Amino acid sequence: MKGRTVVVTGGRGGLGEAVVAAFTARGANVLVPPREVRFDDEAAVAAYYAALPSLWASIHVVGGFAMGSLTSTTLEQFEQQWRTNVVTCFLACREAVRVMQKAGGGRIVNVAARAALTTPPGMSAYVAAKAGITGFTQSIAAEVVTDGILVNAVLPGIIDTAANRAAMPGADFASWATPAAIAQSILFLASPENTATGGALVPVYGRS
């Protein structure tokens, strides 16, 4: 990855920081968009990517989580999950592809969630949003593969973060995947060593 430019959206969160560290350790030029670039703002995202001098990989960690029964979830809450997860992913992917098509290729990795496949109760808005990312990832992967762009998604289960430990003090923390372990999976998918994997939904569940 030495000398290759990599954008990491959401690079200041628990998983995002691990992703930044993994790519930096491999010599990549890692860019974390400033907080004022809101990734659900079409103009802001377009301007950010258009100003990049080059781009090899774009990693989309930004997102959000919310629980709530179907009957307690408002339309505003549902739409917020969609905008926070799917709209941010769509805009970043679209603009990254525009840059990569001009450059002759690249790598994109989206972050969905295990819940998109297991569809647990009590979080329907979140599940719908993360499932949207999985379908979107596979669709655009098929669309841009001939441009030399490989698009994949990782699907974490519960991530071993301080916040999750505090929220679930009785859980088996050792069974959860660490941010560093998930970052290594993302690193491979976004590396030049990945020459064949596209449209994959990669489970990164740990031992849970």
C-alpha positions as CSV (number, residue, x, y, z in Angstrom):
1,M,0.0,0.0,0.0
2,K,3.0,2.3,0.1
3,G,2.3,5.6,-1.5
4,R,-1.4,4.7,-2.3
5,T,-4.1,7.2,-1.2
6,V,-6.9,5.7,0.9
7,V,-9.9,7.6,2.2
8,V,-11.5,6.3,5.4
9,T,-14.9,7.8,6.2
10,G,-15.8,7.5,9.9
11,G,-12.1,7.3,10.6
12,R,-12.3,8.8,14.1
13,G,-14.6,6.0,15.6
14,G,-13.5,2.8,17.2
15,L,-13.4,0.7,14.0
16,G,-12.4,3.7,11.9
17,E,-9.3,4.3,14.0
18,A,-8.2,0.7,13.7
19,V,-8.7,0.9,9.9
20,V,-6.6,4.0,9.7
21,A,-3.8,2.4,11.8
22,A,-3.8,-0.7,9.6
23,F,-3.4,1.2,6.4
24,T,-0.9,3.6,7.8
25,A,1.2,0.7,9.0
26,R,1.3,-0.6,5.4
27,G,2.6,2.7,4.1
28,A,-0.7,4.1,2.7
29,N,-1.4,7.8,2.5
30,V,-4.6,7.7,4.7
31,L,-7.1,10.6,4.5
32,V,-9.8,11.0,7.1
33,P,-12.4,13.5,5.9
34,P,-12.8,16.5,8.3
35,R,-15.9,16.6,10.5
36,E,-17.4,19.4,8.5
37,V,-17.8,17.2,5.5
38,R,-21.2,15.6,6.2
39,F,-21.4,12.4,4.2
40,D,-25.2,12.6,3.8
41,D,-24.7,15.9,1.9
42,E,-24.4,15.3,-1.8
43,A,-22.6,18.5,-2.7
44,A,-20.1,18.2,0.2
45,V,-19.2,14.6,-0.7
46,A,-18.8,15.4,-4.4
47,A,-16.6,18.3,-3.7
48,Y,-14.4,16.3,-1.3
49,Y,-13.7,13.5,-3.7
50,A,-13.3,15.8,-6.7
51,A,-10.5,17.6,-4.9
52,L,-8.4,14.5,-4.2
53,P,-5.1,14.3,-6.1
54,S,-5.4,10.5,-6.5
55,L,-7.3,7.6,-5.0
56,W,-6.6,3.9,-4.7
57,A,-9.2,2.8,-2.1
58,S,-12.2,4.2,-0.3
59,I,-13.3,2.6,2.9
60,H,-16.8,3.5,4.2
61,V,-17.0,3.1,8.0
62,V,-19.3,6.0,8.8
63,G,-22.7,4.8,10.0
64,G,-25.0,4.5,12.9
65,F,-27.0,2.1,15.1
66,A,-30.4,2.3,16.7
67,M,-32.8,-0.1,18.4
68,G,-36.5,0.1,18.6
69,S,-39.6,-2.0,18.0
70,L,-41.5,-1.6,14.8
71,T,-44.4,0.2,16.4
72,S,-42.2,2.6,18.4
73,T,-40.1,3.6,15.4
74,T,-41.1,6.9,13.8
75,L,-40.6,7.6,10.1
76,E,-38.0,10.2,11.1
77,Q,-36.0,7.6,13.0
78,F,-36.3,5.1,10.1
79,E,-35.2,7.7,7.6
80,Q,-32.3,8.7,9.9
81,Q,-31.0,5.2,9.9
82,W,-31.3,5.1,6.1
83,R,-29.5,8.4,5.6
84,T,-26.7,7.6,8.2
85,N,-26.0,4.2,6.7
86,V,-27.1,3.9,3.1
87,V,-27.1,7.5,1.8
88,T,-23.6,8.0,3.2
89,C,-22.4,4.8,1.5
90,F,-24.1,5.6,-1.8
91,L,-22.6,9.1,-2.1
92,A,-19.1,8.0,-1.1
93,C,-19.2,5.0,-3.5
94,R,-20.5,7.1,-6.4
95,E,-17.9,9.8,-6.0
96,A,-15.0,7.3,-5.4
97,V,-16.0,5.4,-8.5
98,R,-15.9,8.6,-10.6
99,V,-12.3,9.2,-9.5
100,M,-11.3,5.6,-9.9
101,Q,-12.7,5.3,-13.4
102,K,-10.5,8.1,-14.5
103,A,-7.5,6.5,-12.8
104,G,-8.1,3.0,-14.2
105,G,-9.1,1.1,-11.1
106,G,-9.2,0.9,-7.3
107,R,-10.9,-0.7,-4.4
108,I,-14.0,0.1,-2.3
109,V,-14.9,-1.6,1.0
110,N,-18.3,-0.9,2.7
111,V,-19.2,-1.7,6.2
112,A,-22.6,-3.5,6.6
113,A,-23.5,-5.7,9.6
114,R,-24.2,-9.3,10.5
115,A,-27.7,-8.1,11.4
116,A,-28.4,-7.6,7.6
117,L,-28.3,-11.4,7.3
118,T,-29.6,-12.6,10.6
119,T,-32.3,-9.9,10.9
120,P,-32.7,-9.8,14.7
121,P,-36.0,-8.4,16.1
122,G,-36.1,-5.0,17.7
123,M,-33.9,-3.1,15.2
124,S,-35.9,-3.1,12.0
125,A,-34.7,0.3,10.8
126,Y,-31.1,-0.6,11.3
127,V,-31.5,-4.0,9.7
128,A,-33.2,-2.4,6.7
129,A,-30.4,0.1,6.3
130,K,-27.6,-2.4,6.6
131,A,-29.4,-4.8,4.2
132,G,-29.6,-1.9,1.8
133,I,-25.8,-1.7,1.9
134,T,-25.3,-5.4,1.1
135,G,-27.5,-5.3,-1.9
136,F,-26.1,-2.0,-3.1
137,T,-22.5,-3.3,-2.7
138,Q,-23.2,-6.4,-4.8
139,S,-25.0,-4.4,-7.5
140,I,-22.3,-1.8,-8.0
141,A,-19.6,-4.5,-7.8
142,A,-21.0,-6.1,-10.9
143,E,-21.3,-2.7,-12.6
144,V,-17.8,-1.4,-12.1
145,V,-15.7,-4.6,-12.2
146,T,-14.7,-4.0,-15.8
147,D,-13.3,-0.7,-14.8
148,G,-10.8,-2.4,-12.6
149,I,-12.7,-1.5,-9.4
150,L,-13.4,-4.2,-6.9
151,V,-16.2,-3.5,-4.4
152,N,-16.8,-5.6,-1.3
153,A,-18.4,-5.3,2.1
154,V,-17.5,-6.6,5.5
155,L,-20.3,-7.6,7.9
156,P,-19.2,-7.2,11.6
157,G,-21.1,-8.8,14.4
158,I,-20.7,-7.2,17.8
159,I,-17.4,-5.3,17.8
160,D,-15.2,-5.4,20.9
161,T,-15.3,-1.8,21.9
162,A,-15.4,0.0,25.2
163,A,-18.9,1.2,24.5
164,N,-20.2,-2.3,23.7
165,R,-18.6,-3.8,26.8
166,A,-20.3,-1.1,28.9
167,A,-23.6,-1.8,27.2
168,M,-23.4,-5.6,27.6
169,P,-21.3,-6.2,30.8
170,G,-22.3,-9.9,31.1
171,A,-21.3,-10.8,27.6
172,D,-18.4,-13.0,26.5
173,F,-16.1,-10.3,25.2
174,A,-13.5,-12.8,24.0
175,S,-15.9,-14.0,21.4
176,W,-16.3,-10.6,19.8
177,A,-14.1,-9.5,16.8
178,T,-11.7,-6.7,17.7
179,P,-11.5,-3.5,15.6
180,A,-8.0,-4.5,14.6
181,A,-9.0,-7.9,13.4
182,I,-11.8,-6.4,11.3
183,A,-9.4,-3.8,9.9
184,Q,-7.1,-6.6,8.7
185,S,-10.0,-8.1,6.6
186,I,-10.7,-4.6,5.2
187,L,-7.0,-4.1,4.5
188,F,-6.8,-7.3,2.3
189,L,-9.9,-6.4,0.3
190,A,-8.6,-3.0,-0.4
191,S,-5.0,-4.1,-1.2
192,P,-3.5,-4.6,-4.6
193,E,-3.0,-8.2,-3.5
194,N,-6.8,-8.6,-3.9
195,T,-7.1,-9.2,-7.6
196,A,-10.2,-11.5,-7.8
197,T,-12.6,-10.8,-4.9
198,G,-15.5,-8.5,-5.8
199,G,-19.1,-8.4,-4.7
200,A,-18.3,-10.4,-1.5
201,L,-20.1,-10.0,1.8
202,V,-17.4,-11.0,4.2
203,P,-18.4,-12.1,7.7
204,V,-16.2,-10.8,10.5
205,Y,-18.0,-12.1,13.5
206,G,-15.1,-13.2,15.7
207,R,-16.1,-16.4,17.6
208,S,-19.7,-15.3,18.4
